[in-house]
Amino acid sequence: MSIVHYLPEMPENGATVYADNGKFSADRAIFRDGKFLGGGEFPVPQYEMHHATKWFNMSEYDAHHRNVPCYTVSFDRAESLEPSG
């Protein structure tokens, strides 16, 4: 078991997640009203990630790295992390 979730399982509304986007780059996103919304920081405008198939909560990813510095975010690393609690 890992912290990575696959659709149709959805995060809570307002959650900050890291989502894949099919053949496009994975990115940090806010899940709002049933949509993964990436970008939104200059110079990238906010966009809807139409091709997401998997995601994980950034807070859960960060919790695993509190005592170990981590400068990258990846699904490879997230697959090896078990849910807390």
Biopython code that builds the backbone (N, CA, C, O; Angstrom):
import numpy as np
from Bio.PDB.StructureBuilder import StructureBuilder

atoms = [
    (1, "MET", "N", (0.841, -1.169, 0.000)),
    (1, "MET", "CA", (0.000, 0.000, 0.000)),
    (1, "MET", "C", (0.894, 1.242, 0.000)),
    (1, "MET", "O", (1.937, 1.256, 0.653)),
    (2, "SER", "N", (0.492, 2.271, -0.721)),
    (2, "SER", "CA", (1.271, 3.507, -0.763)),
    (2, "SER", "C", (0.338, 4.711, -0.637)),
    (2, "SER", "O", (-0.883, 4.561, -0.572)),
    (3, "ILE", "N", (0.926, 5.895, -0.605)),
    (3, "ILE", "CA", (0.117, 7.110, -0.500)),
    (3, "ILE", "C", (-0.506, 7.506, -1.837)),
    (3, "ILE", "O", (-1.318, 8.430, -1.892)),
    (4, "VAL", "N", (-0.136, 6.819, -2.902)),
    (4, "VAL", "CA", (-0.669, 7.138, -4.231)),
    (4, "VAL", "C", (-2.091, 6.580, -4.360)),
    (4, "VAL", "O", (-2.347, 5.426, -4.015)),
    (5, "HIS", "N", (-2.995, 7.398, -4.851)),
    (5, "HIS", "CA", (-4.389, 7.012, -5.078)),
    (5, "HIS", "C", (-4.678, 7.061, -6.576)),
    (5, "HIS", "O", (-4.096, 7.863, -7.307)),
    (6, "TYR", "N", (-5.573, 6.201, -7.016)),
    (6, "TYR", "CA", (-5.943, 6.136, -8.436)),
    (6, "TYR", "C", (-7.415, 6.494, -8.589)),
    (6, "TYR", "O", (-8.250, 6.116, -7.767)),
    (7, "LEU", "N", (-7.722, 7.231, -9.658)),
    (7, "LEU", "CA", (-9.118, 7.550, -9.945)),
    (7, "LEU", "C", (-9.870, 6.256, -10.188)),
    (7, "LEU", "O", (-9.302, 5.343, -10.788)),
    (8, "PRO", "N", (-11.103, 6.128, -9.760)),
    (8, "PRO", "CA", (-12.060, 7.182, -9.448)),
    (8, "PRO", "C", (-11.987, 7.709, -8.014)),
    (8, "PRO", "O", (-12.776, 8.583, -7.657)),
    (9, "GLU", "N", (-11.055, 7.203, -7.166)),
    (9, "GLU", "CA", (-10.925, 7.759, -5.817)),
    (9, "GLU", "C", (-10.458, 9.213, -5.921)),
    (9, "GLU", "O", (-9.480, 9.510, -6.607)),
    (10, "MET", "N", (-11.150, 10.096, -5.248)),
    (10, "MET", "CA", (-10.868, 11.531, -5.335)),
    (10, "MET", "C", (-10.410, 12.076, -3.986)),
    (10, "MET", "O", (-10.810, 11.559, -2.943)),
    (11, "PRO", "N", (-9.572, 13.118, -3.996)),
    (11, "PRO", "CA", (-9.185, 13.761, -2.740)),
    (11, "PRO", "C", (-10.315, 14.624, -2.195)),
    (11, "PRO", "O", (-11.333, 14.824, -2.857)),
    (12, "GLU", "N", (-10.123, 15.134, -0.978)),
    (12, "GLU", "CA", (-11.101, 16.050, -0.395)),
    (12, "GLU", "C", (-11.077, 17.366, -1.157)),
    (12, "GLU", "O", (-10.036, 17.774, -1.671)),
    (13, "ASN", "N", (-12.218, 18.024, -1.227)),
    (13, "ASN", "CA", (-12.311, 19.321, -1.894)),
    (13, "ASN", "C", (-11.366, 20.304, -1.204)),
    (13, "ASN", "O", (-11.378, 20.419, 0.021)),
    (14, "GLY", "N", (-10.560, 21.001, -1.972)),
    (14, "GLY", "CA", (-9.603, 21.975, -1.450)),
    (14, "GLY", "C", (-8.236, 21.412, -1.141)),
    (14, "GLY", "O", (-7.336, 22.165, -0.769)),
    (15, "ALA", "N", (-8.050, 20.098, -1.285)),
    (15, "ALA", "CA", (-6.757, 19.470, -0.973)),
    (15, "ALA", "C", (-5.689, 19.872, -1.987)),
    (15, "ALA", "O", (-5.962, 20.024, -3.178)),
    (16, "THR", "N", (-4.456, 20.041, -1.478)),
    (16, "THR", "CA", (-3.307, 20.260, -2.350)),
    (16, "THR", "C", (-2.696, 18.897, -2.620)),
    (16, "THR", "O", (-2.296, 18.190, -1.694)),
    (17, "VAL", "N", (-2.628, 18.536, -3.881)),
    (17, "VAL", "CA", (-2.157, 17.211, -4.286)),
    (17, "VAL", "C", (-1.082, 17.345, -5.362)),
    (17, "VAL", "O", (-0.844, 18.427, -5.898)),
    (18, "TYR", "N", (-0.453, 16.236, -5.656)),
    (18, "TYR", "CA", (0.434, 16.127, -6.811)),
    (18, "TYR", "C", (-0.275, 15.134, -7.724)),
    (18, "TYR", "O", (-0.567, 14.012, -7.310)),
    (19, "ALA", "N", (-0.552, 15.531, -8.950)),
    (19, "ALA", "CA", (-1.325, 14.685, -9.864)),
    (19, "ALA", "C", (-0.576, 14.482, -11.161)),
    (19, "ALA", "O", (0.126, 15.373, -11.640)),
    (20, "ASP", "N", (-0.737, 13.296, -11.723)),
    (20, "ASP", "CA", (-0.188, 13.085, -13.057)),
    (20, "ASP", "C", (-1.139, 13.778, -14.028)),
    (20, "ASP", "O", (-2.228, 14.191, -13.632)),
    (21, "ASN", "N", (-0.755, 13.906, -15.253)),
    (21, "ASN", "CA", (-1.635, 14.538, -16.237)),
    (21, "ASN", "C", (-1.467, 13.843, -17.582)),
    (21, "ASN", "O", (-1.303, 14.485, -18.619)),
    (22, "GLY", "N", (-1.511, 12.507, -17.536)),
    (22, "GLY", "CA", (-1.380, 11.727, -18.764)),
    (22, "GLY", "C", (-0.053, 11.958, -19.439)),
    (22, "GLY", "O", (0.991, 11.854, -18.795)),
    (23, "LYS", "N", (-0.064, 12.266, -20.717)),
    (23, "LYS", "CA", (1.178, 12.480, -21.466)),
    (23, "LYS", "C", (1.805, 13.845, -21.170)),
    (23, "LYS", "O", (2.906, 14.137, -21.636)),
    (24, "PHE", "N", (1.102, 14.682, -20.394)),
    (24, "PHE", "CA", (1.623, 15.983, -19.992)),
    (24, "PHE", "C", (2.341, 15.845, -18.651)),
    (24, "PHE", "O", (2.255, 14.800, -18.007)),
    (25, "SER", "N", (3.037, 16.878, -18.234)),
    (25, "SER", "CA", (3.809, 16.829, -16.987)),
    (25, "SER", "C", (2.915, 16.730, -15.761)),
    (25, "SER", "O", (1.859, 17.359, -15.684)),
    (26, "ALA", "N", (3.366, 15.921, -14.802)),
    (26, "ALA", "CA", (2.707, 15.896, -13.498)),
    (26, "ALA", "C", (2.962, 17.238, -12.831)),
    (26, "ALA", "O", (3.958, 17.898, -13.126)),
    (27, "ASP", "N", (2.063, 17.651, -11.928)),
    (27, "ASP", "CA", (2.190, 18.967, -11.319)),
    (27, "ASP", "C", (1.438, 19.014, -9.999)),
    (27, "ASP", "O", (0.565, 18.186, -9.738)),
    (28, "ARG", "N", (1.784, 19.981, -9.176)),
    (28, "ARG", "CA", (1.025, 20.261, -7.969)),
    (28, "ARG", "C", (-0.328, 20.807, -8.423)),
    (28, "ARG", "O", (-0.410, 21.557, -9.395)),
    (29, "ALA", "N", (-1.364, 20.431, -7.722)),
    (29, "ALA", "CA", (-2.708, 20.878, -8.108)),
    (29, "ALA", "C", (-3.559, 21.074, -6.868)),
    (29, "ALA", "O", (-3.291, 20.507, -5.809)),
    (30, "ILE", "N", (-4.580, 21.882, -7.022)),
    (30, "ILE", "CA", (-5.614, 22.020, -6.005)),
    (30, "ILE", "C", (-6.820, 21.261, -6.542)),
    (30, "ILE", "O", (-7.214, 21.453, -7.692)),
    (31, "PHE", "N", (-7.415, 20.392, -5.706)),
    (31, "PHE", "CA", (-8.604, 19.675, -6.125)),
    (31, "PHE", "C", (-9.807, 20.484, -5.682)),
    (31, "PHE", "O", (-10.044, 20.648, -4.485)),
    (32, "ARG", "N", (-10.564, 20.988, -6.640)),
    (32, "ARG", "CA", (-11.705, 21.834, -6.322)),
    (32, "ARG", "C", (-12.875, 21.487, -7.233)),
    (32, "ARG", "O", (-12.741, 21.454, -8.457)),
    (33, "ASP", "N", (-14.018, 21.232, -6.616)),
    (33, "ASP", "CA", (-15.259, 20.972, -7.356)),
    (33, "ASP", "C", (-15.097, 19.882, -8.413)),
    (33, "ASP", "O", (-15.591, 20.006, -9.534)),
    (34, "GLY", "N", (-14.396, 18.810, -8.035)),
    (34, "GLY", "CA", (-14.238, 17.671, -8.929)),
    (34, "GLY", "C", (-13.181, 17.832, -10.008)),
    (34, "GLY", "O", (-13.128, 17.034, -10.943)),
    (35, "LYS", "N", (-12.327, 18.865, -9.893)),
    (35, "LYS", "CA", (-11.303, 19.122, -10.913)),
    (35, "LYS", "C", (-9.935, 19.282, -10.272)),
    (35, "LYS", "O", (-9.809, 19.839, -9.182)),
    (36, "PHE", "N", (-8.916, 18.789, -10.958)),
    (36, "PHE", "CA", (-7.540, 19.026, -10.564)),
    (36, "PHE", "C", (-7.086, 20.295, -11.278)),
    (36, "PHE", "O", (-7.034, 20.330, -12.507)),
    (37, "LEU", "N", (-6.756, 21.347, -10.509)),
    (37, "LEU", "CA", (-6.370, 22.624, -11.079)),
    (37, "LEU", "C", (-4.883, 22.868, -10.812)),
    (37, "LEU", "O", (-4.477, 23.075, -9.669)),
    (38, "GLY", "N", (-4.080, 22.843, -11.873)),
    (38, "GLY", "CA", (-2.647, 23.058, -11.761)),
    (38, "GLY", "C", (-2.285, 24.490, -12.083)),
    (38, "GLY", "O", (-3.143, 25.310, -12.411)),
    (39, "GLY", "N", (-0.985, 24.782, -11.983)),
    (39, "GLY", "CA", (-0.498, 26.118, -12.312)),
    (39, "GLY", "C", (-1.005, 27.161, -11.341)),
    (39, "GLY", "O", (-1.177, 26.901, -10.150)),
    (40, "GLY", "N", (-1.241, 28.350, -11.875)),
    (40, "GLY", "CA", (-1.777, 29.430, -11.057)),
    (40, "GLY", "C", (-0.724, 30.299, -10.413)),
    (40, "GLY", "O", (-1.047, 31.229, -9.674)),
    (41, "GLU", "N", (0.554, 30.001, -10.693)),
    (41, "GLU", "CA", (1.636, 30.837, -10.187)),
    (41, "GLU", "C", (2.367, 31.420, -11.384)),
    (41, "GLU", "O", (2.665, 30.711, -12.345)),
    (42, "PHE", "N", (2.653, 32.706, -11.324)),
    (42, "PHE", "CA", (3.305, 33.389, -12.435)),
    (42, "PHE", "C", (4.547, 32.624, -12.866)),
    (42, "PHE", "O", (5.340, 32.253, -12.000)),
    (43, "PRO", "N", (4.757, 32.372, -14.116)),
    (43, "PRO", "CA", (4.029, 32.857, -15.274)),
    (43, "PRO", "C", (2.995, 31.867, -15.827)),
    (43, "PRO", "O", (2.463, 32.076, -16.917)),
    (44, "VAL", "N", (2.710, 30.800, -15.089)),
    (44, "VAL", "CA", (1.788, 29.769, -15.585)),
    (44, "VAL", "C", (0.372, 30.045, -15.073)),
    (44, "VAL", "O", (0.142, 30.023, -13.864)),
    (45, "PRO", "N", (-0.571, 30.301, -15.970)),
    (45, "PRO", "CA", (-1.953, 30.515, -15.519)),
    (45, "PRO", "C", (-2.562, 29.203, -15.023)),
    (45, "PRO", "O", (-2.085, 28.124, -15.371)),
    (46, "GLN", "N", (-3.596, 29.296, -14.226)),
    (46, "GLN", "CA", (-4.273, 28.101, -13.740)),
    (46, "GLN", "C", (-4.878, 27.332, -14.901)),
    (46, "GLN", "O", (-5.423, 27.927, -15.830)),
    (47, "TYR", "N", (-4.782, 26.005, -14.849)),
    (47, "TYR", "CA", (-5.342, 25.158, -15.899)),
    (47, "TYR", "C", (-5.929, 23.902, -15.287)),
    (47, "TYR", "O", (-5.519, 23.477, -14.207)),
    (48, "GLU", "N", (-6.887, 23.311, -15.976)),
    (48, "GLU", "CA", (-7.498, 22.066, -15.527)),
    (48, "GLU", "C", (-6.718, 20.887, -16.089)),
    (48, "GLU", "O", (-6.423, 20.831, -17.283)),
    (49, "MET", "N", (-6.394, 19.959, -15.220)),
    (49, "MET", "CA", (-5.670, 18.756, -15.623)),
    (49, "MET", "C", (-6.701, 17.710, -16.063)),
    (49, "MET", "O", (-7.272, 17.004, -15.232)),
    (50, "HIS", "N", (-6.931, 17.620, -17.355)),
    (50, "HIS", "CA", (-7.976, 16.746, -17.903)),
    (50, "HIS", "C", (-7.588, 15.269, -17.966)),
    (50, "HIS", "O", (-8.459, 14.418, -18.146)),
    (51, "HIS", "N", (-6.305, 14.949, -17.823)),
    (51, "HIS", "CA", (-5.856, 13.582, -18.055)),
    (51, "HIS", "C", (-5.329, 12.886, -16.801)),
    (51, "HIS", "O", (-4.651, 11.863, -16.901)),
    (52, "ALA", "N", (-5.632, 13.428, -15.626)),
    (52, "ALA", "CA", (-5.134, 12.844, -14.377)),
    (52, "ALA", "C", (-5.726, 11.457, -14.156)),
    (52, "ALA", "O", (-6.920, 11.238, -14.359)),
    (53, "THR", "N", (-4.872, 10.522, -13.736)),
    (53, "THR", "CA", (-5.323, 9.175, -13.403)),
    (53, "THR", "C", (-4.877, 8.755, -12.008)),
    (53, "THR", "O", (-5.408, 7.798, -11.445)),
    (54, "LYS", "N", (-3.888, 9.481, -11.445)),
    (54, "LYS", "CA", (-3.418, 9.165, -10.095)),
    (54, "LYS", "C", (-2.963, 10.449, -9.414)),
    (54, "LYS", "O", (-2.657, 11.449, -10.065)),
    (55, "TRP", "N", (-2.928, 10.392, -8.068)),
    (55, "TRP", "CA", (-2.600, 11.575, -7.280)),
    (55, "TRP", "C", (-2.175, 11.150, -5.883)),
    (55, "TRP", "O", (-2.413, 10.014, -5.473)),
    (56, "PHE", "N", (-1.544, 12.067, -5.152)),
    (56, "PHE", "CA", (-1.293, 11.876, -3.728)),
    (56, "PHE", "C", (-1.329, 13.224, -3.039)),
    (56, "PHE", "O", (-1.061, 14.256, -3.653)),
    (57, "ASN", "N", (-1.666, 13.206, -1.739)),
    (57, "ASN", "CA", (-1.740, 14.435, -0.949)),
    (57, "ASN", "C", (-0.331, 14.932, -0.654)),
    (57, "ASN", "O", (0.520, 14.171, -0.194)),
    (58, "MET", "N", (-0.092, 16.209, -0.921)),
    (58, "MET", "CA", (1.215, 16.797, -0.643)),
    (58, "MET", "C", (1.510, 16.805, 0.855)),
    (58, "MET", "O", (2.666, 16.653, 1.248)),
    (59, "SER", "N", (0.495, 16.979, 1.698)),
    (59, "SER", "CA", (0.727, 16.992, 3.149)),
    (59, "SER", "C", (1.244, 15.635, 3.628)),
    (59, "SER", "O", (2.091, 15.567, 4.519)),
    (60, "GLU", "N", (0.736, 14.567, 3.038)),
    (60, "GLU", "CA", (1.189, 13.231, 3.426)),
    (60, "GLU", "C", (2.616, 12.987, 2.933)),
    (60, "GLU", "O", (3.426, 12.387, 3.641)),
    (61, "TYR", "N", (2.915, 13.443, 1.740)),
    (61, "TYR", "CA", (4.271, 13.330, 1.188)),
    (61, "TYR", "C", (5.247, 14.108, 2.072)),
    (61, "TYR", "O", (6.315, 13.605, 2.420)),
    (62, "ASP", "N", (4.872, 15.336, 2.433)),
    (62, "ASP", "CA", (5.722, 16.180, 3.279)),
    (62, "ASP", "C", (5.949, 15.552, 4.653)),
    (62, "ASP", "O", (7.044, 15.655, 5.206)),
    (63, "ALA", "N", (4.933, 14.910, 5.202)),
    (63, "ALA", "CA", (5.051, 14.294, 6.523)),
    (63, "ALA", "C", (6.145, 13.231, 6.560)),
    (63, "ALA", "O", (6.778, 13.033, 7.597)),
    (64, "HIS", "N", (6.370, 12.559, 5.462)),
    (64, "HIS", "CA", (7.402, 11.530, 5.390)),
    (64, "HIS", "C", (8.804, 12.128, 5.269)),
    (64, "HIS", "O", (9.798, 11.416, 5.413)),
    (65, "HIS", "N", (8.883, 13.423, 5.006)),
    (65, "HIS", "CA", (10.189, 14.057, 4.783)),
    (65, "HIS", "C", (10.520, 15.119, 5.825)),
    (65, "HIS", "O", (11.371, 15.973, 5.579)),
    (66, "ARG", "N", (9.871, 15.083, 6.973)),
    (66, "ARG", "CA", (10.117, 16.096, 8.009)),
    (66, "ARG", "C", (11.551, 16.067, 8.516)),
    (66, "ARG", "O", (12.138, 17.122, 8.757)),
    (67, "ASN", "N", (12.121, 14.892, 8.681)),
    (67, "ASN", "CA", (13.485, 14.769, 9.204)),
    (67, "ASN", "C", (14.511, 14.449, 8.127)),
    (67, "ASN", "O", (15.707, 14.365, 8.404)),
    (68, "VAL", "N", (14.044, 14.272, 6.916)),
    (68, "VAL", "CA", (14.928, 13.959, 5.798)),
    (68, "VAL", "C", (14.669, 14.977, 4.698)),
    (68, "VAL", "O", (13.584, 14.987, 4.117)),
    (69, "PRO", "N", (15.643, 15.835, 4.398)),
    (69, "PRO", "CA", (15.409, 16.841, 3.345)),
    (69, "PRO", "C", (15.018, 16.191, 2.016)),
    (69, "PRO", "O", (15.585, 15.173, 1.617)),
    (70, "CYS", "N", (14.071, 16.778, 1.361)),
    (70, "CYS", "CA", (13.615, 16.274, 0.070)),
    (70, "CYS", "C", (13.365, 17.473, -0.830)),
    (70, "CYS", "O", (12.585, 18.360, -0.483)),
    (71, "TYR", "N", (14.019, 17.506, -1.979)),
    (71, "TYR", "CA", (13.922, 18.658, -2.863)),
    (71, "TYR", "C", (13.166, 18.364, -4.152)),
    (71, "TYR", "O", (13.019, 19.243, -5.001)),
    (72, "THR", "N", (12.697, 17.158, -4.297)),
    (72, "THR", "CA", (11.936, 16.792, -5.485)),
    (72, "THR", "C", (10.649, 16.083, -5.072)),
    (72, "THR", "O", (10.540, 15.551, -3.967)),
    (73, "VAL", "N", (9.694, 16.088, -5.971)),
    (73, "VAL", "CA", (8.434, 15.385, -5.756)),
    (73, "VAL", "C", (8.286, 14.415, -6.918)),
    (73, "VAL", "O", (8.433, 14.809, -8.075)),
    (74, "SER", "N", (7.996, 13.147, -6.623)),
    (74, "SER", "CA", (7.846, 12.182, -7.708)),
    (74, "SER", "C", (6.901, 11.055, -7.313)),
    (74, "SER", "O", (6.760, 10.718, -6.137)),
    (75, "PHE", "N", (6.267, 10.487, -8.316)),
    (75, "PHE", "CA", (5.424, 9.324, -8.076)),
    (75, "PHE", "C", (6.266, 8.118, -7.706)),
    (75, "PHE", "O", (5.814, 7.274, -6.933)),
    (76, "ASP", "N", (7.493, 8.009, -8.243)),
    (76, "ASP", "CA", (8.362, 6.885, -7.884)),
    (76, "ASP", "C", (8.598, 6.863, -6.372)),
    (76, "ASP", "O", (8.497, 5.813, -5.738)),
    (77, "ARG", "N", (8.908, 8.012, -5.808)),
    (77, "ARG", "CA", (9.142, 8.104, -4.371)),
    (77, "ARG", "C", (7.836, 7.880, -3.611)),
    (77, "ARG", "O", (7.823, 7.148, -2.621)),
    (78, "ALA", "N", (6.746, 8.490, -4.049)),
    (78, "ALA", "CA", (5.465, 8.356, -3.362)),
    (78, "ALA", "C", (4.980, 6.903, -3.324)),
    (78, "ALA", "O", (4.348, 6.487, -2.353)),
    (79, "GLU", "N", (5.272, 6.139, -4.364)),
    (79, "GLU", "CA", (4.848, 4.720, -4.401)),
    (79, "GLU", "C", (5.484, 3.934, -3.257)),
    (79, "GLU", "O", (4.916, 2.938, -2.807)),
    (80, "SER", "N", (6.654, 4.363, -2.778)),
    (80, "SER", "CA", (7.352, 3.624, -1.721)),
    (80, "SER", "C", (6.940, 4.078, -0.314)),
    (80, "SER", "O", (7.387, 3.491, 0.671)),
    (81, "LEU", "N", (6.100, 5.108, -0.203)),
    (81, "LEU", "CA", (5.678, 5.632, 1.093)),
    (81, "LEU", "C", (4.331, 5.064, 1.496)),
    (81, "LEU", "O", (3.390, 5.026, 0.702)),
    (82, "GLU", "N", (4.255, 4.622, 2.749)),
    (82, "GLU", "CA", (2.998, 4.068, 3.249)),
    (82, "GLU", "C", (2.176, 5.151, 3.930)),
    (82, "GLU", "O", (2.730, 6.079, 4.520)),
    (83, "PRO", "N", (0.855, 5.034, 3.849)),
    (83, "PRO", "CA", (-0.009, 6.035, 4.507)),
    (83, "PRO", "C", (0.250, 6.083, 6.004)),
    (83, "PRO", "O", (0.498, 5.055, 6.635)),
    (84, "SER", "N", (0.190, 7.277, 6.565)),
    (84, "SER", "CA", (0.337, 7.404, 8.014)),
    (84, "SER", "C", (-1.031, 7.216, 8.651)),
    (84, "SER", "O", (-2.062, 7.558, 8.071)),
    (85, "GLY", "N", (-1.014, 6.679, 9.828)),
    (85, "GLY", "CA", (-2.277, 6.516, 10.548)),
    (85, "GLY", "C", (-2.905, 5.263, 10.295)),
    (85, "GLY", "O", (-3.976, 4.989, 10.835)),
]
sb = StructureBuilder()
sb.init_structure("model")
sb.init_model(0)
sb.init_chain("A")
sb.init_seg("    ")
for serial, (resi, resn, name, xyz) in enumerate(atoms, 1):
    if name == "N":
        sb.init_residue(resn, " ", resi, " ")
    sb.init_atom(name, np.array(xyz, "f"), 0.0, 1.0, " ", f" {name:<3s}", serial, name[0])
structure = sb.get_structure()
